[in-house]
Amino acid sequence: MNALVRILAWLLAVALVASPVVAVLNGWVGAERWPLSRLRVTSQFERVQDADLRQALLPYARAGYFAVDLEAAQRAVERLPWVESAVVRKQWPDVLEVHVVEHRPYARWGQHKLLSERGRLFPLPADLAAVRLPQLDGPPARTGEVVQMYNECTALFAPLGYGVAALGMDPRGSWSLVLDNGTEVVVGRHEARARLQRFARVLPQLLAQQARPLQRVDLRYANGFALSWGTPVPSTLFPYLRLPHGAATTQAQASST
């Protein structure tokens, strides 16, 4: 009899311990007795809307402190426009805390996307359609290479008084760029940096010999490059980059030495 009493007492103790755990796992006490009633934002941002942030988190806050799905709440915040990353935590007894990192545009990417300073692509918002940014393009998996080449080209042409308005890599790895004066430069796949350095060295001499603007340069030659002179025309390398309209041009050959 004593053994039976001890067994029943042990089973009762286990049940008393397990019941709250089961209740928490099923969300029984979460929403009713331990609600998440306060939202705390631990970051500053400019473009993410407070109302959108609250709307995204509200369904998860309603689940309560113990039942809230923090990973799902984080994914919901990261789907908001302008959000690059987010971290969602809970603080006892009733606080849902969120930290948001906002996209900071570095350049345009193709026709419909922007590239953030952290190297992530995101859709082009309507309010930035007219903002002047460098125009980059290439395979999405090679954004780092494109940014590196853009920085190198910017440093290469800046001493000559030119900026790089657009730079792109096609699916075959061939490079092309447009200077901020409208000159198109076709670089190609092989020895791209060496070709650009040779061209930059002789560019001042080329321009000094011609009164007409340099419209297009093709560097895909072993011992020189092809030049087109005349008034700039809309770019064929970047059809979505607006350049000045002009007349037809003539062709010429220039030595790289």
Backbone bond lengths (Angstrom), bond angles and torsions (degrees), N, CA, C in turn:
res aa  C-N    CA-C-N  psi(-1)  N-CA   C-N-CA  omega(-1)  CA-C   N-CA-C  phi
1 M - - - 1.467 - - 1.537 110.56 -
2 N 1.364 114.53 -44.32 1.458 117.77 178.82 1.524 111.67 -61.90
3 A 1.344 116.45 -37.85 1.463 120.54 178.81 1.522 110.37 -63.42
4 L 1.337 117.20 -40.10 1.464 120.70 179.53 1.525 110.82 -65.29
5 V 1.336 115.74 -39.93 1.468 119.66 179.31 1.529 110.24 -64.23
6 R 1.354 115.12 -42.32 1.452 118.01 179.83 1.531 111.91 -63.54
7 I 1.344 116.53 -38.69 1.463 120.19 178.79 1.527 111.03 -65.14
8 L 1.352 115.05 -43.76 1.468 118.51 179.80 1.525 110.89 -64.72
9 A 1.336 116.19 -38.18 1.457 119.39 178.86 1.532 110.92 -65.82
10 W 1.335 115.40 -39.43 1.472 119.06 179.14 1.524 111.34 -65.35
11 L 1.342 116.15 -42.68 1.468 120.45 178.05 1.518 111.44 -62.69
12 L 1.351 116.22 -38.87 1.462 119.65 178.78 1.527 110.90 -65.28
13 A 1.345 116.36 -40.32 1.468 119.84 178.96 1.519 111.23 -64.27
14 V 1.325 117.10 -42.78 1.466 120.88 177.50 1.514 110.76 -60.99
15 A 1.322 115.97 -42.40 1.467 119.78 -179.68 1.522 111.30 -63.52
16 L 1.341 116.03 -40.15 1.462 119.56 -179.70 1.529 111.31 -65.66
17 V 1.338 116.68 -35.06 1.460 120.34 178.74 1.522 111.47 -75.15
18 A 1.333 116.72 -40.74 1.454 121.15 -174.36 1.521 112.94 -76.31
19 S 1.316 118.47 -29.25 1.463 120.78 -174.67 1.527 112.96 -59.85
20 P 1.344 118.89 -47.06 1.476 116.96 177.70 1.523 113.32 -63.04
21 V 1.337 116.61 -36.53 1.459 119.85 179.21 1.517 110.00 -63.14
22 V 1.311 116.54 -46.71 1.469 120.33 178.62 1.518 110.41 -61.77
23 A 1.342 115.10 -39.69 1.461 118.93 179.99 1.519 111.25 -62.21
24 V 1.330 116.63 -43.24 1.456 120.26 179.80 1.516 110.79 -64.29
25 L 1.350 116.62 -45.97 1.455 120.07 -177.88 1.520 111.81 -61.68
26 N 1.285 118.09 -28.82 1.466 120.90 -179.68 1.520 112.50 -94.36
27 G 1.329 116.65 0.87 1.458 119.36 176.77 1.507 114.15 77.31
28 W 1.348 117.39 13.70 1.459 119.10 -175.81 1.516 112.26 -67.30
29 V 1.343 116.78 -37.32 1.463 118.38 -179.08 1.528 111.55 -95.49
30 G 1.341 117.93 -13.41 1.462 121.09 -172.53 1.507 113.46 -63.26
31 A 1.296 116.81 -59.31 1.451 120.60 -171.96 1.519 112.33 -75.38
32 E 1.342 118.37 -33.70 1.450 120.44 -171.69 1.528 112.54 -86.60
33 R 1.347 116.83 -42.88 1.445 119.30 -172.44 1.529 113.35 -105.01
34 W 1.352 118.22 -20.02 1.452 120.81 -177.93 1.530 110.31 -131.17
35 P 1.326 117.25 65.22 1.477 119.70 -178.04 1.526 111.95 -71.81
36 L 1.330 116.31 152.43 1.463 122.99 171.42 1.523 107.03 -95.11
37 S 1.291 116.33 102.50 1.463 120.82 -170.68 1.528 113.63 -105.43
38 R 1.346 117.94 -6.54 1.467 119.89 -177.96 1.529 110.24 -129.74
39 L 1.332 115.03 141.32 1.462 121.61 175.97 1.515 108.51 -112.22
40 R 1.341 115.93 128.12 1.458 121.23 179.38 1.530 108.87 -119.00
41 V 1.325 116.76 123.58 1.463 122.76 178.41 1.526 107.85 -104.08
42 T 1.330 116.71 123.72 1.467 121.19 -174.63 1.522 112.86 -106.15
43 S 1.325 117.81 19.83 1.465 121.32 -179.17 1.515 109.12 -140.92
44 Q 1.333 115.10 163.54 1.455 121.47 176.70 1.525 109.18 -110.02
45 F 1.303 116.82 142.21 1.454 121.55 178.86 1.525 108.63 -149.61
46 E 1.327 115.38 161.43 1.462 121.14 -175.44 1.523 112.96 -108.98
47 R 1.331 117.57 -37.27 1.455 119.86 -170.46 1.530 113.72 -107.49
48 V 1.308 118.08 -22.43 1.465 120.29 176.71 1.528 108.49 -69.36
49 Q 1.311 116.64 132.07 1.458 121.62 -177.39 1.534 111.19 -87.67
50 D 1.340 115.71 133.11 1.471 119.99 179.35 1.520 111.56 -58.54
51 A 1.333 116.44 -40.76 1.461 119.92 -178.49 1.526 110.87 -63.54
52 D 1.329 116.95 -39.90 1.463 120.12 178.81 1.528 111.14 -65.63
53 L 1.321 115.97 -38.26 1.464 120.78 179.62 1.532 110.67 -64.42
54 R 1.311 116.52 -45.58 1.462 119.95 178.92 1.524 111.42 -65.21
55 Q 1.318 116.33 -40.78 1.465 119.72 -179.94 1.530 111.17 -63.52
56 A 1.322 116.67 -37.24 1.462 120.05 179.92 1.521 111.90 -68.04
57 L 1.343 117.50 -34.70 1.463 121.32 -174.70 1.520 113.82 -90.86
58 L 1.319 117.82 -19.18 1.461 120.83 -175.01 1.528 114.01 -55.31
59 P 1.342 120.47 -46.77 1.469 119.15 -178.67 1.529 112.99 -60.67
60 Y 1.337 117.53 -29.72 1.462 120.59 -178.87 1.528 110.88 -83.05
61 A 1.334 117.21 -34.57 1.464 120.38 177.59 1.523 111.02 -64.57
62 R 1.320 117.72 -32.33 1.463 121.58 -179.67 1.523 112.43 -64.28
63 A 1.334 117.67 -21.84 1.463 120.40 -179.07 1.515 112.13 -70.50
64 G 1.323 118.46 -18.65 1.450 121.23 178.77 1.520 112.57 95.83
65 Y 1.342 114.48 169.72 1.457 121.44 -172.99 1.526 112.16 -60.71
66 F 1.324 118.59 -45.51 1.455 121.39 -173.67 1.523 113.27 -82.65
67 A 1.320 117.51 -26.78 1.460 120.04 -173.55 1.523 113.52 -100.97
68 V 1.328 118.98 -4.65 1.459 120.73 -175.87 1.533 110.11 -63.42
69 D 1.316 115.55 137.46 1.467 122.37 177.33 1.530 107.48 -95.66
70 L 1.325 116.08 97.51 1.465 120.41 -173.86 1.527 111.68 -68.06
71 E 1.324 117.84 -37.68 1.462 120.46 -179.70 1.525 111.18 -65.42
72 A 1.329 116.89 -42.15 1.461 120.04 177.81 1.525 110.93 -66.11
73 A 1.336 116.71 -38.48 1.464 120.14 177.60 1.529 110.92 -63.46
74 Q 1.333 116.65 -40.04 1.459 120.63 178.16 1.512 111.42 -63.63
75 R 1.333 117.11 -43.55 1.466 120.02 178.23 1.523 111.37 -62.63
76 A 1.329 117.29 -36.49 1.466 120.65 178.97 1.527 110.78 -64.43
77 V 1.325 117.25 -40.18 1.464 120.38 178.55 1.524 110.21 -67.85
78 E 1.322 117.98 -39.93 1.464 121.38 -177.59 1.518 112.73 -70.00
79 R 1.315 117.70 -13.95 1.471 120.40 174.80 1.517 112.53 -82.76
80 L 1.313 118.29 -9.03 1.460 121.14 -179.47 1.527 110.35 -71.56
81 P 1.336 117.46 149.10 1.464 120.28 175.29 1.524 111.36 -57.81
82 W 1.317 116.22 139.35 1.454 125.46 176.05 1.524 113.95 77.32
83 V 1.326 119.29 -4.33 1.462 119.88 179.21 1.525 109.09 -88.01
84 E 1.332 116.54 120.12 1.456 120.91 177.00 1.525 111.29 -87.44
85 S 1.320 117.18 -41.77 1.459 121.24 176.52 1.521 108.41 -156.17
86 A 1.333 115.66 161.36 1.463 120.79 -179.28 1.520 109.33 -150.76
87 V 1.322 115.38 153.51 1.464 122.80 173.07 1.519 106.84 -130.64
88 V 1.347 116.66 127.21 1.461 122.33 179.96 1.526 108.42 -116.57
89 R 1.328 116.12 127.62 1.465 122.23 178.38 1.527 109.35 -129.76
90 K 1.311 115.16 171.40 1.465 120.41 173.22 1.526 108.80 -124.58
91 Q 1.328 116.18 143.84 1.451 123.16 179.01 1.525 109.17 -124.66
92 W 1.298 114.27 129.06 1.465 119.68 -179.10 1.544 110.87 -62.46
93 P 1.340 118.51 137.82 1.476 124.87 5.03 1.537 114.45 -103.92
94 D 1.353 117.99 -10.93 1.470 117.51 -169.66 1.522 113.19 -146.37
95 V 1.343 118.59 24.22 1.469 121.68 -173.48 1.524 110.10 -109.54
96 L 1.333 116.11 130.76 1.458 122.98 168.45 1.519 106.92 -105.39
97 E 1.322 116.50 117.89 1.460 122.12 -172.92 1.522 109.89 -109.03
98 V 1.342 116.92 137.29 1.465 120.99 -178.71 1.523 109.44 -135.38
99 H 1.321 114.62 136.97 1.464 121.91 174.65 1.525 107.57 -119.57
100 V 1.324 117.22 124.69 1.459 122.91 -174.62 1.519 110.12 -116.89
101 V 1.339 116.32 132.52 1.461 122.18 170.00 1.522 107.40 -106.58
102 E 1.322 116.46 122.04 1.453 122.21 -174.40 1.536 110.69 -91.76
103 H 1.337 115.99 145.61 1.457 120.29 173.17 1.530 109.99 -61.14
104 R 1.343 115.92 135.79 1.460 121.36 171.57 1.520 107.61 -118.03
105 P 1.334 117.97 111.44 1.468 120.74 -174.25 1.520 112.52 -61.85
106 Y 1.308 115.67 133.37 1.467 121.69 175.27 1.523 110.59 -107.96
107 A 1.341 116.94 -39.43 1.463 120.80 -177.62 1.521 108.75 -162.32
108 R 1.337 114.23 162.07 1.459 119.45 168.16 1.527 108.56 -75.87
109 W 1.337 115.10 150.22 1.465 119.49 177.58 1.533 107.37 -131.11
110 G 1.326 116.08 111.65 1.460 118.93 -175.54 1.516 110.15 64.24
111 Q 1.312 115.95 -149.20 1.459 120.78 -176.38 1.517 113.64 -94.85
112 H 1.335 117.96 -23.86 1.462 119.35 -167.54 1.519 114.22 -127.65
113 K 1.337 118.39 10.45 1.458 119.32 -177.04 1.523 111.16 -134.91
114 L 1.322 114.24 164.38 1.447 122.58 171.49 1.524 108.47 -120.14
115 L 1.321 115.32 154.96 1.452 122.33 175.07 1.525 107.46 -110.12
116 S 1.337 116.70 126.46 1.454 120.07 -179.03 1.521 110.61 -81.96
117 E 1.333 115.74 168.24 1.458 120.83 178.44 1.524 111.42 -63.25
118 R 1.313 117.67 -21.56 1.460 121.81 178.35 1.525 112.62 -92.11
119 G 1.331 115.72 6.53 1.454 119.22 175.31 1.510 114.99 83.61
120 R 1.316 118.58 21.15 1.461 121.62 179.28 1.524 110.08 -106.57
121 L 1.316 115.64 142.48 1.458 121.60 177.90 1.519 109.57 -91.94
122 F 1.342 116.04 141.13 1.454 120.67 175.83 1.523 108.83 -149.58
123 P 1.346 117.76 157.52 1.471 120.94 -175.29 1.527 112.11 -59.19
124 L 1.327 115.53 145.31 1.462 121.88 178.88 1.533 109.27 -72.89
125 P 1.349 118.49 113.47 1.465 120.01 178.29 1.526 110.64 -70.48
126 A 1.301 115.67 151.69 1.460 120.86 -178.48 1.517 112.17 -62.75
127 D 1.348 117.18 -31.94 1.461 119.00 -176.51 1.524 112.67 -75.83
128 L 1.338 118.61 -5.94 1.458 121.49 177.43 1.522 112.68 -111.56
129 A 1.328 117.31 10.25 1.463 120.62 -175.53 1.526 111.50 -60.82
130 A 1.326 118.22 -30.70 1.467 120.92 -176.36 1.523 113.19 -103.30
131 V 1.308 118.65 1.91 1.464 121.63 -178.31 1.521 109.95 -75.17
132 R 1.332 116.94 135.69 1.461 121.80 -179.00 1.521 109.49 -81.34
133 L 1.326 115.79 118.35 1.459 123.35 177.46 1.522 107.99 -139.55
134 P 1.318 118.99 156.89 1.464 119.66 172.99 1.527 110.69 -57.42
135 Q 1.326 116.44 144.35 1.471 122.07 -179.94 1.525 108.82 -102.15
136 L 1.325 117.00 110.89 1.450 122.69 178.28 1.518 109.49 -116.72
137 D 1.335 115.24 159.35 1.463 119.44 178.75 1.522 108.79 -161.38
138 G 1.312 115.84 156.31 1.451 121.43 178.99 1.509 110.79 158.24
139 P 1.318 118.33 -179.65 1.464 120.95 175.96 1.533 110.08 -60.37
140 P 1.322 118.86 133.87 1.468 120.81 -177.35 1.524 113.80 -55.56
141 A 1.326 117.36 -30.79 1.464 119.99 -178.72 1.525 112.69 -75.28
142 R 1.336 118.07 -6.57 1.465 121.03 -175.23 1.528 111.70 -120.28
143 T 1.311 115.93 30.74 1.464 120.07 179.83 1.530 111.42 -60.08
144 G 1.332 117.37 -38.13 1.456 120.21 -179.64 1.511 112.59 -61.54
145 E 1.339 117.60 -41.41 1.467 121.07 178.17 1.519 111.43 -64.83
146 V 1.328 116.09 -40.49 1.466 119.81 -178.74 1.529 110.28 -65.73
147 V 1.329 116.42 -44.03 1.469 119.68 179.19 1.526 110.63 -63.23
148 Q 1.315 117.63 -41.56 1.462 120.78 178.64 1.534 111.01 -61.66
149 M 1.332 116.90 -45.22 1.459 120.14 178.38 1.529 110.99 -63.96
150 Y 1.307 117.38 -40.35 1.468 120.59 178.06 1.528 110.70 -60.34
151 N 1.327 117.41 -44.80 1.464 120.60 179.62 1.528 111.07 -63.73
152 E 1.328 117.21 -39.61 1.457 120.46 179.05 1.524 111.38 -66.85
153 C 1.321 116.82 -41.72 1.465 120.06 178.69 1.525 111.23 -66.65
154 T 1.317 116.73 -38.86 1.463 120.17 177.32 1.523 110.72 -59.97
155 A 1.340 116.73 -45.42 1.464 120.61 178.43 1.528 111.67 -66.73
156 L 1.324 117.55 -30.89 1.458 121.53 -177.87 1.527 112.25 -72.37
157 F 1.336 116.86 -42.18 1.468 120.27 -174.27 1.535 113.64 -93.97
158 A 1.326 117.66 -15.49 1.471 119.42 -179.06 1.522 112.60 -59.42
159 P 1.335 120.54 -42.28 1.471 118.63 178.37 1.522 113.73 -62.50
160 L 1.324 117.77 -19.93 1.461 121.33 178.33 1.519 112.09 -89.01
161 G 1.332 115.96 -3.28 1.459 120.23 178.82 1.509 114.54 91.45
162 Y 1.341 117.82 16.98 1.461 121.16 -178.74 1.523 110.93 -120.48
163 G 1.320 114.67 147.04 1.451 121.36 171.13 1.512 110.21 -106.99
164 V 1.311 116.15 167.12 1.468 121.96 177.85 1.524 107.35 -103.39
165 A 1.330 116.30 110.67 1.463 121.07 -178.87 1.514 112.29 -80.78
166 A 1.334 117.77 -32.75 1.463 121.08 -177.21 1.515 109.40 -152.93
167 L 1.320 114.80 145.50 1.458 120.97 176.18 1.515 108.45 -148.62
168 G 1.333 116.08 138.58 1.453 118.90 -178.78 1.513 112.57 -147.43
169 M 1.319 114.31 155.72 1.458 123.48 173.42 1.526 107.51 -122.12
170 D 1.338 117.08 127.77 1.462 119.03 179.18 1.532 109.64 -83.60
171 P 1.341 118.11 173.84 1.470 120.00 -177.36 1.521 114.18 -58.58
172 R 1.339 118.74 -21.91 1.471 121.94 178.85 1.526 112.65 -87.93
173 G 1.321 117.13 -1.68 1.456 120.60 179.89 1.509 114.17 88.60
174 S 1.335 118.44 15.09 1.459 122.35 179.72 1.529 109.93 -87.94
175 W 1.343 116.09 134.87 1.456 122.01 -175.66 1.523 111.81 -98.14
176 S 1.318 115.52 150.55 1.459 123.03 171.28 1.518 108.02 -154.38
177 L 1.323 116.05 153.83 1.456 119.50 -179.51 1.514 110.27 -148.85
178 V 1.327 115.29 165.33 1.457 123.11 176.15 1.519 107.70 -129.77
179 L 1.339 116.42 124.80 1.459 120.36 175.55 1.528 110.00 -76.45
180 D 1.317 115.75 163.70 1.464 118.39 -175.51 1.523 113.55 -72.13
181 N 1.345 118.19 -7.03 1.466 119.87 172.89 1.528 112.02 -92.93
182 G 1.345 117.49 4.63 1.453 122.12 178.06 1.510 115.12 97.30
183 T 1.321 119.73 -4.43 1.464 122.03 -178.91 1.528 110.40 -71.96
184 E 1.333 115.80 125.46 1.460 121.50 177.21 1.523 109.15 -89.92
185 V 1.319 116.65 135.89 1.464 122.08 179.88 1.523 108.30 -125.63
186 V 1.334 115.97 113.03 1.466 121.59 175.44 1.524 107.05 -92.39
187 V 1.316 117.91 117.93 1.458 122.21 -172.27 1.524 112.20 -100.27
188 G 1.325 117.62 -41.86 1.454 121.36 -178.08 1.512 112.68 94.09
189 R 1.344 115.35 -172.00 1.460 121.36 -174.91 1.522 113.03 -92.38
190 H 1.313 118.31 -36.90 1.461 122.17 -168.26 1.525 111.39 -98.29
191 E 1.331 116.23 138.41 1.465 122.90 176.05 1.528 111.69 49.67
192 A 1.323 116.16 44.23 1.462 120.29 -174.96 1.524 111.77 -60.16
193 R 1.308 118.13 -44.54 1.461 120.56 -176.42 1.533 110.99 -68.37
194 A 1.320 117.04 -41.95 1.467 120.20 179.24 1.527 110.51 -63.11
195 R 1.328 117.34 -40.94 1.466 120.46 179.03 1.525 111.03 -63.54
196 L 1.319 116.49 -43.28 1.457 120.06 -179.86 1.524 111.45 -65.26
197 Q 1.314 117.50 -38.08 1.465 120.29 178.39 1.526 111.78 -65.06
198 R 1.346 116.47 -41.58 1.473 119.05 177.09 1.518 111.08 -62.76
199 F 1.311 116.07 -42.53 1.464 120.19 -179.52 1.525 110.75 -64.32
200 A 1.331 117.43 -43.09 1.462 120.25 -179.74 1.525 111.46 -62.79
201 R 1.347 117.49 -34.44 1.467 120.30 -179.17 1.529 112.24 -65.92
202 V 1.330 117.01 -37.34 1.466 119.54 -175.62 1.528 112.98 -98.08
203 L 1.321 118.03 -5.18 1.468 120.17 -176.66 1.519 112.88 -57.61
204 P 1.335 120.59 -45.77 1.477 118.36 179.31 1.530 112.55 -59.13
205 Q 1.334 117.57 -38.07 1.466 120.34 178.57 1.528 111.01 -66.50
206 L 1.315 116.69 -40.93 1.465 120.36 -179.70 1.526 110.57 -61.88
207 L 1.316 116.35 -44.77 1.457 120.05 -178.20 1.526 111.55 -69.61
208 A 1.333 117.01 -30.94 1.463 119.65 179.80 1.520 111.88 -69.39
209 Q 1.323 117.51 -23.28 1.462 121.72 -177.86 1.524 113.13 -88.31
210 Q 1.327 117.97 -7.86 1.459 121.05 -175.42 1.518 110.48 -130.77
211 A 1.323 116.04 137.65 1.463 120.64 174.46 1.522 111.12 -84.61
212 R 1.333 115.89 -21.80 1.462 119.94 -179.25 1.524 111.19 -83.44
213 P 1.316 117.81 153.89 1.472 120.05 178.73 1.529 111.10 -72.15
214 L 1.309 115.20 150.41 1.455 121.71 176.83 1.525 108.51 -84.08
215 Q 1.323 114.55 116.39 1.462 118.96 -173.77 1.518 113.14 -90.48
216 R 1.339 116.93 -45.09 1.464 119.93 -173.09 1.520 109.78 -149.41
217 V 1.339 115.14 141.07 1.460 121.95 179.26 1.526 108.00 -129.59
218 D 1.322 115.98 132.17 1.467 121.30 175.35 1.525 107.74 -114.80
219 L 1.325 116.54 112.62 1.464 121.48 -175.81 1.527 112.82 -93.47
220 R 1.301 118.34 8.17 1.464 120.86 -173.82 1.529 112.27 -85.06
221 Y 1.326 116.07 50.59 1.459 122.07 178.06 1.525 108.50 -130.78
222 A 1.337 116.07 148.57 1.461 120.31 -176.63 1.527 111.87 -70.10
223 N 1.335 117.26 -38.03 1.463 120.20 -172.74 1.517 113.85 -121.89
224 G 1.312 119.03 18.25 1.448 120.62 -178.83 1.507 111.07 174.34
225 F 1.337 116.19 -161.47 1.463 120.56 177.57 1.514 108.87 -152.63
226 A 1.330 114.49 155.85 1.462 121.90 179.37 1.522 109.67 -92.81
227 L 1.322 116.14 135.99 1.460 121.85 -178.26 1.520 110.34 -118.75
228 S 1.317 116.16 143.31 1.456 122.72 173.46 1.521 108.25 -122.44
229 W 1.342 114.96 125.11 1.459 120.38 -177.54 1.517 109.82 -108.85
230 G 1.318 115.69 148.72 1.453 119.92 177.04 1.509 110.65 144.77
231 T 1.316 115.92 -177.33 1.459 120.88 177.80 1.518 109.33 -69.83
232 P 1.330 119.56 132.41 1.465 121.35 -177.15 1.519 112.19 -58.16
233 V 1.335 115.49 146.27 1.459 123.42 176.79 1.508 108.04 -119.52
234 P 1.352 118.95 168.10 1.462 120.59 -179.69 1.528 111.21 -55.81
235 S 1.318 115.86 136.83 1.457 120.95 -176.28 1.516 111.81 -64.05
236 T 1.339 116.08 135.21 1.458 120.72 173.10 1.514 111.16 -93.60
237 L 1.342 116.31 -14.30 1.453 119.51 178.21 1.524 111.19 -77.87
238 F 1.324 116.03 -36.92 1.447 121.78 179.78 1.529 107.38 -130.20
239 P 1.315 119.48 84.95 1.464 121.39 -173.96 1.514 113.44 -63.25
240 Y 1.315 118.69 -19.50 1.455 120.88 -179.62 1.521 111.78 -92.02
241 L 1.346 118.59 -0.67 1.460 122.48 175.33 1.523 108.72 -96.44
242 R 1.297 117.83 116.97 1.457 121.88 -176.06 1.520 110.57 -78.11
243 L 1.314 115.75 124.36 1.457 122.44 176.52 1.530 108.26 -124.81
244 P 1.344 118.15 162.96 1.471 120.21 -178.20 1.518 111.86 -63.09
245 H 1.325 116.77 144.83 1.465 123.03 174.73 1.525 110.34 -81.41
246 G 1.337 115.77 152.80 1.453 117.46 179.21 1.514 112.13 -165.38
247 A 1.317 114.92 -169.29 1.464 120.92 -175.22 1.514 110.76 -89.85
248 A 1.325 116.18 176.27 1.453 121.40 179.02 1.522 110.43 -68.96
249 T 1.339 116.00 162.60 1.453 120.51 -176.06 1.521 110.55 -124.43
250 T 1.322 114.97 171.65 1.457 121.16 176.11 1.510 109.12 -108.10
251 Q 1.350 116.31 165.43 1.446 122.02 -178.66 1.518 110.20 -107.90
252 A 1.319 115.24 147.47 1.461 120.31 177.45 1.518 108.23 -148.85
253 Q 1.322 115.93 159.53 1.454 122.57 176.45 1.522 108.73 -112.93
254 A 1.327 115.88 140.31 1.466 120.69 179.19 1.498 108.73 -133.21
255 S 1.327 116.50 138.84 1.456 121.55 177.81 1.523 108.74 -78.86
256 S 1.344 114.57 148.21 1.468 119.11 177.71 1.500 112.20 -88.30
257 T 1.322 118.10 -2.15 1.461 120.96 -178.76 1.523 110.67 -104.57
